[in-house]
Amino acid sequence: MQSQNIKPTEPTKEDIIENRELNIWEALIPVILLVGMLFYNVSYAFGDDALSGSNQFILLLGAAIAAIVGFFNKVSYKQMMEEVAKNVKSTTGALLILLLVGSLAGTWLISGIIPTMIYYGLQILNPTIFLPACVIICAIISIATGSSWTTSATVGIALIGIGDTLGISLGMTAGAVISGAYFGDKMSPLSDTTNLAPAMAGGELFSHIKYMAYTTVPTVLVTLFIFIIIGFTLDTSGTPEISEQLHAIDSVFNISPWLFIVPILVIGLIVKKTPPLIALLAGTLFGGIAAVIAQPEIIMQVAGSTKLTFNSAYIGVMKAMTVDTAIETTNADLNDLFSSGGMAGMLNTIWLIICAMVFGGVMDAIGALARISKALLHLFDSVFGLFASTVVSCLALNVTASDQYLAIVVPGRMYAKAFKDKGLAPENLSRTLEDSGTVTSVLVPWNTCGAYQSGVLGVPVADYFFYAIFNWLSPFMTLLFAAFRIKIKQLKEA
């Protein structure tokens, strides 16, 4: 996923914990019960409100069940807590990123940056070409930055707004944004997962990227084709009302192309490999400065003041960064669009990630992750079976460990020897890790990636799941290539 260049962890140093006392059925107990509880909670109890706290508590219940299994298999409470602490610590960078994304969204709203993007975007993008354009725009930005997370937090937010104004489903727009962002992130040499996958498989970065293109390019072309078809069949109401919406934006915000300087600076910082925390902090501060210069009336409105002073400017910018901010226009739809939760708006997502890491930490500590991967490895003996086992392992770890990096690290270590024994070059494994581990993490609501994208774009995973075509299609594409022995590199070719 991430391919984000965002998590400052070193997964290559993580230990895979094995427990000979644990059998496969015991390892699966917490998984089966967790999935069952989450399904009931979302489908029959809380629906879209499940992320407000109930899902988080169910993840803790899942961790408790895993701990009970661990106690019966000679795993101490101390061991489990140590692994949980390690897991939670590994998310520190991601949690800080989330807080900064919330603050950046707030200052980019009151500064007029996001409204300006929407204003000009409405005039350029029509409903027919909008979805494929989202894929292409996000792919380009993500290749340049190596970060699907940053792409979603900047361009993605603006595209969600444009799509909503055009009358396009939020799920469709989010799916197109995520498809493009993960394509670029996956193919960028700046991406951390793109570097991690060949390291785990024993391959080389640029050979991995070249070999990955065989499955990735057809997948994104199919994705674009489907979105083009959807674009021609859309029945939207946004086009006839664009002039009214443009007037509503222009009457509240001072719209100027000069405001694009801020996002261009942020993207430039990231392209120059500036740490994402620093780049997003800079973007937040630049947004605050731009707000004071370009939108003094908005600043006064947010601050509850009738005069622009240093103190009112400080209060207005600080409120936008930290708490709920809403800017009213003459258009009711835009009133919903021009609102931001600031850092406070990210707390539910942060809460979810922490609870998910508790579950993943206990599962790792009791040896369940290693046991499940080994069982899957032994299920298949053929070459296709080996690819299929790798795919299933990556998907299972994205669900159970709630972390994209573990979905690459654990199968990468477990299957490296198996691929070598079959006479297969490491590029086969590294490509499969990315096709199934990297891109599917965003499809799991309690995975760090799914929680992040859902929180940043403001669209539940269930709403964008089907439309994140590139992400769910990628594992099928890699299995298709394996089944027909297309571009299956042998060791003797290395």
MARVO-848314 format. One line per 2 residues: number of its first residue (from 1); their letters; for each residue x, y, z of C-alpha. Coordinates in steps of 0.02 Angstrom, whole numbers. Example, Ala and Ser with C-alpha at 12.3 -4.5 7.8 and 13.67 -1.06 7.14 Angstrom:
<nodes>
1) as) 615,-225,390 ~ 684,-53,357
</nodes>
This chain:
<nodes>
1) mq) 0,0,0 ~ 73,86,48
3) sq) 187,103,-22 ~ 174,251,69
5) ni) 341,299,115 ~ 251,340,274
7) kp) 278,209,405 ~ 452,227,478
9) te) 463,46,530 ~ 592,-82,478
11) pt) 490,-237,441 ~ 643,-332,382
13) ke) 698,-343,563 ~ 534,-415,629
15) di) 537,-591,696 ~ 407,-718,642
17) ie) 353,-805,800 ~ 321,-992,789
19) nr) 236,-1099,920 ~ 245,-1287,902
21) el) 112,-1309,1036 ~ -19,-1223,926
23) ni) -115,-1318,793 ~ -201,-1243,641
25) we) -377,-1254,713 ~ -326,-1163,870
27) al) -241,-1029,763 ~ -401,-1005,664
29) ip) -518,-990,814 ~ -484,-803,844
31) vi) -496,-765,658 ~ -662,-854,632
33) ll) -740,-777,786 ~ -674,-603,746
35) vg) -741,-606,567 ~ -908,-672,630
37) ml) -924,-537,764 ~ -874,-398,644
39) fy) -997,-460,514 ~ -1140,-459,639
41) nv) -1089,-291,709 ~ -1085,-206,539
43) sy) -1228,-298,453 ~ -1357,-310,590
45) af) -1311,-194,733 ~ -1225,-30,696
47) gd) -1205,-19,507 ~ -1104,135,455
49) da) -1086,185,638 ~ -984,29,677
51) ls) -820,127,664 ~ -876,244,802
53) gs) -820,119,933 ~ -906,-49,923
55) nq) -786,-121,792 ~ -641,-62,898
57) fi) -705,-155,1049 ~ -735,-312,946
59) ll) -554,-308,891 ~ -506,-306,1075
61) lg) -624,-453,1105 ~ -537,-544,963
63) aa) -370,-509,1047 ~ -439,-577,1211
65) ia) -494,-737,1124 ~ -322,-754,1044
67) ai) -243,-727,1215 ~ -348,-867,1290
69) vg) -289,-982,1150 ~ -112,-926,1189
71) ff) -128,-963,1375 ~ -180,-1141,1334
73) nk) -26,-1157,1222 ~ 106,-1098,1345
75) vs) 120,-916,1289 ~ 139,-796,1435
77) yk) 45,-635,1460 ~ 211,-543,1459
79) qm) 257,-612,1287 ~ 90,-558,1216
81) me) 102,-383,1288 ~ 279,-362,1222
83) ev) 221,-406,1047 ~ 70,-291,1063
85) ak) 185,-149,1118 ~ 298,-181,968
87) nv) 148,-179,851 ~ 74,-20,921
89) ks) 244,64,919 ~ 263,20,735
91) tt) 108,125,695 ~ 177,284,775
93) ga) 220,362,607 ~ 52,317,532
95) ll) -43,391,680 ~ 53,554,671
97) il) 21,559,484 ~ -165,541,515
99) ll) -164,686,638 ~ -69,796,515
101) vg) -184,747,372 ~ -331,804,479
103) sl) -247,971,515 ~ -194,992,333
105) ag) -372,963,272 ~ -432,1098,393
107) tw) -310,1233,338 ~ -330,1187,154
109) li) -517,1211,175 ~ -515,1383,258
111) sg) -374,1443,145 ~ -480,1405,-8
113) ii) -358,1277,-79 ~ -483,1134,-84
115) pt) -627,1247,-143 ~ -511,1315,-280
117) mi) -468,1138,-337 ~ -653,1097,-343
119) yy) -695,1262,-430 ~ -574,1233,-574
121) gl) -598,1046,-575 ~ -785,1066,-605
123) qi) -748,1165,-761 ~ -624,1039,-830
125) ln) -694,870,-778 ~ -866,814,-834
127) pt) -954,657,-769 ~ -912,554,-923
129) if) -723,565,-907 ~ -713,602,-721
131) lp) -683,425,-652 ~ -545,373,-775
133) ac) -468,546,-752 ~ -463,514,-564
135) vi) -368,352,-593 ~ -241,434,-708
137) ic) -215,591,-601 ~ -190,490,-441
139) ai) -76,365,-529 ~ 39,504,-590
141) is) 47,589,-419 ~ 76,424,-331
143) ia) 216,370,-448 ~ 301,537,-420
145) tg) 283,532,-231 ~ 288,344,-197
147) ss) 143,369,-79 ~ -38,316,-98
149) wt) -75,394,72 ~ -11,567,24
151) ts) -102,558,-144 ~ -267,523,-57
153) at) -238,657,75 ~ -207,794,-55
155) vg) -275,766,-230 ~ -393,629,-172
157) ia) -489,741,-53 ~ -514,871,-190
159) li) -573,739,-315 ~ -699,672,-188
161) gi) -769,848,-177 ~ -777,870,-366
163) gd) -861,701,-389 ~ -989,739,-255
165) tl) -1030,904,-337 ~ -1050,819,-507
167) gi) -1174,699,-429 ~ -1058,548,-437
169) sl) -1066,419,-297 ~ -934,445,-163
171) gm) -896,259,-170 ~ -859,269,-357
173) ta) -745,419,-339 ~ -653,344,-190
175) ga) -631,181,-285 ~ -557,272,-434
177) vi) -442,376,-321 ~ -381,221,-228
179) sg) -357,121,-388 ~ -246,255,-464
181) ay) -154,291,-302 ~ -110,109,-272
183) fg) -56,80,-452 ~ 66,225,-440
185) dk) 121,180,-265 ~ 151,0,-317
187) ms) 255,45,-470 ~ 356,187,-392
189) pl) 538,152,-342 ~ 509,280,-202
191) sd) 377,170,-120 ~ 423,76,37
193) tt) 324,-82,-6 ~ 398,-83,-180
195) nl) 569,-91,-97 ~ 512,-210,40
197) ap) 439,-347,-71 ~ 599,-387,-169
199) am) 699,-376,-8 ~ 590,-511,70
201) ag) 595,-620,-87 ~ 781,-600,-117
203) ge) 763,-502,-278 ~ 818,-333,-347
205) lf) 713,-175,-350 ~ 709,-127,-534
207) sh) 696,-307,-593 ~ 548,-323,-475
209) ik) 464,-166,-546 ~ 492,-224,-725
211) ym) 423,-397,-689 ~ 277,-326,-589
213) ay) 225,-222,-740 ~ 170,-381,-830
215) tt) 22,-403,-713 ~ 0,-223,-654
217) vp) -18,-136,-822 ~ -155,-253,-887
219) tv) -246,-234,-721 ~ -247,-44,-727
221) lv) -300,-48,-911 ~ -448,-158,-867
223) tl) -486,-39,-723 ~ -484,112,-840
225) fi) -593,22,-966 ~ -724,-18,-833
227) fi) -724,161,-769 ~ -743,226,-947
229) ii) -895,113,-970 ~ -966,172,-803
231) gf) -937,353,-857 ~ -1042,332,-1014
233) tl) -1184,253,-915 ~ -1188,377,-771
235) dt) -1350,470,-744 ~ -1289,620,-646
237) sg) -1373,780,-595 ~ -1216,883,-569
239) tp) -1188,953,-743 ~ -1341,1066,-760
241) ei) -1310,1146,-590 ~ -1124,1180,-605
243) se) -1147,1366,-638 ~ -1248,1383,-478
245) ql) -1117,1287,-380 ~ -974,1388,-455
247) ha) -1062,1548,-403 ~ -1090,1479,-227
249) id) -904,1440,-209 ~ -849,1606,-283
251) sv) -964,1705,-170 ~ -885,1636,-11
253) fn) -703,1603,-55 ~ -575,1710,-145
255) is) -535,1589,-285 ~ -362,1607,-362
257) pw) -242,1493,-457 ~ -105,1562,-342
259) lf) -173,1448,-206 ~ -107,1298,-306
261) iv) 67,1350,-249 ~ 38,1265,-81
263) pi) -5,1089,-146 ~ 132,1104,-278
265) lv) 258,1143,-140 ~ 199,993,-37
267) ig) 209,874,-184 ~ 380,945,-226
269) li) 441,912,-49 ~ 383,732,-58
271) vk) 461,704,-230 ~ 624,768,-155
273) kt) 607,629,-25 ~ 566,744,118
275) pp) 496,637,260 ~ 305,638,244
277) li) 281,703,422 ~ 385,856,381
279) al) 302,880,211 ~ 126,871,282
281) la) 170,984,428 ~ 240,1110,303
283) gt) 82,1094,199 ~ -25,1126,353
285) lf) 74,1282,400 ~ 77,1346,220
287) gg) -111,1319,215 ~ -131,1421,374
289) ia) -27,1564,304 ~ -124,1558,140
291) av) -288,1567,238 ~ -236,1726,326
293) ia) -181,1807,163 ~ -318,1746,44
295) qp) -470,1717,155 ~ -473,1845,298
297) ei) -663,1843,308 ~ -665,1653,326
299) im) -534,1666,463 ~ -640,1792,558
301) qv) -794,1682,537 ~ -707,1528,606
303) ag) -629,1628,748 ~ -796,1710,791
305) st) -720,1883,773 ~ -771,2041,680
307) kl) -593,2100,654 ~ -437,2017,587
309) tf) -300,2028,717 ~ -155,1917,760
311) ns) -258,1834,895 ~ -412,1803,786
313) ay) -301,1736,646 ~ -215,1620,770
315) ig) -382,1558,839 ~ -457,1532,666
317) vm) -310,1433,598 ~ -290,1332,759
319) ka) -475,1286,759 ~ -465,1229,577
321) mt) -316,1120,619 ~ -389,1037,773
323) vd) -579,1031,778 ~ -735,1031,668
325) ta) -743,1174,544 ~ -888,1208,426
327) ie) -904,1346,295 ~ -1080,1389,241
329) tt) -1123,1436,62 ~ -1286,1469,-31
331) na) -1285,1288,-93 ~ -1340,1155,32
333) dl) -1236,1018,-51 ~ -1079,1122,-37
335) nd) -1112,1153,147 ~ -1089,967,178
337) lf) -935,966,67 ~ -846,1116,144
339) ss) -822,1044,316 ~ -673,967,403
341) gg) -648,875,567 ~ -467,930,591
343) ma) -360,818,699 ~ -511,774,806
345) gm) -595,700,653 ~ -457,570,640
347) ln) -475,501,816 ~ -596,362,771
349) ti) -475,300,638 ~ -329,309,759
351) wl) -429,214,889 ~ -469,79,760
353) ii) -286,60,709 ~ -227,42,889
355) ca) -357,-93,926 ~ -314,-183,764
357) mv) -131,-183,812 ~ -176,-259,981
359) fg) -264,-403,894 ~ -121,-426,769
361) gv) 9,-420,907 ~ -75,-556,1009
363) md) -100,-664,853 ~ 84,-647,812
365) ai) 138,-680,992 ~ 43,-843,1007
367) ga) 115,-903,840 ~ -52,-902,749
369) la) 9,-801,600 ~ 154,-917,567
371) ri) 45,-1072,591 ~ -87,-1012,467
373) sk) 46,-970,336 ~ 131,-1139,355
375) al) -34,-1230,340 ~ -74,-1139,180
377) lh) 99,-1179,111 ~ 73,-1365,140
379) lf) -98,-1366,56 ~ -28,-1353,-119
381) ds) 111,-1442,-211 ~ 98,-1375,-390
383) vf) 172,-1213,-454 ~ -1,-1136,-469
385) gl) -40,-1199,-294 ~ 114,-1110,-228
387) fa) 57,-945,-305 ~ -120,-973,-240
389) st) -55,-1013,-66 ~ 48,-853,-65
391) vv) -102,-749,-119 ~ -215,-826,15
393) sc) -81,-800,147 ~ -64,-616,103
395) la) -252,-591,106 ~ -268,-685,271
397) ln) -133,-579,352 ~ -212,-418,293
399) vt) -371,-475,381 ~ -293,-549,538
401) as) -135,-447,568 ~ -218,-285,508
403) dq) -53,-225,437 ~ 6,-217,257
405) yl) 187,-237,302 ~ 158,-401,394
407) ai) 60,-461,242 ~ 221,-440,143
409) vv) 352,-488,273 ~ 277,-649,342
411) pg) 231,-733,175 ~ 393,-666,98
413) rm) 496,-757,227 ~ 387,-911,232
415) ya) 381,-940,44 ~ 554,-885,-16
417) ka) 628,-1059,0 ~ 474,-1142,-75
419) fk) 487,-1035,-233 ~ 672,-1072,-245
421) dk) 641,-1259,-224 ~ 520,-1252,-370
423) gl) 654,-1169,-477 ~ 563,-1002,-480
425) ap) 652,-835,-481 ~ 621,-719,-332
427) en) 530,-595,-446 ~ 383,-716,-448
429) ls) 366,-706,-260 ~ 396,-519,-244
431) rt) 267,-484,-381 ~ 139,-595,-296
433) le) 170,-511,-128 ~ 130,-343,-204
435) ds) -17,-404,-310 ~ -101,-480,-157
437) gt) -25,-404,0 ~ 6,-222,-47
439) vt) -152,-178,-140 ~ -285,-277,-44
441) sv) -244,-201,126 ~ -355,-52,84
443) lv) -505,-169,64 ~ -505,-221,248
445) pw) -593,-92,359 ~ -488,-128,514
447) nt) -322,-141,421 ~ -214,14,444
449) cg) -232,52,258 ~ -420,28,250
451) ay) -444,131,408 ~ -331,270,341
453) qs) -410,285,169 ~ -586,275,239
455) gv) -546,409,368 ~ -457,527,249
457) lg) -580,514,104 ~ -732,506,218
459) vp) -801,353,129 ~ -830,185,217
461) va) -733,37,147 ~ -897,-52,109
463) dy) -946,93,-5 ~ -786,96,-109
465) ff) -742,-90,-101 ~ -822,-138,-268
467) ya) -757,16,-357 ~ -577,-7,-299
469) if) -564,-115,-454 ~ -375,-113,-471
471) nw) -355,-173,-292 ~ -469,-325,-293
473) ls) -429,-371,-473 ~ -240,-380,-444
475) pf) -238,-548,-350 ~ -346,-627,-487
477) mt) -227,-562,-620 ~ -74,-636,-536
479) ll) -165,-804,-519 ~ -216,-797,-702
481) fa) -34,-773,-754 ~ 17,-917,-640
483) af) -119,-1033,-706 ~ -67,-1007,-888
485) ri) 119,-995,-848 ~ 131,-819,-920
487) ki) 294,-732,-876 ~ 340,-857,-740
489) kq) 526,-825,-729 ~ 638,-975,-692
491) lk) 796,-968,-588 ~ 902,-1021,-737
493) ea) 847,-861,-825 ~ 915,-751,-686
</nodes>
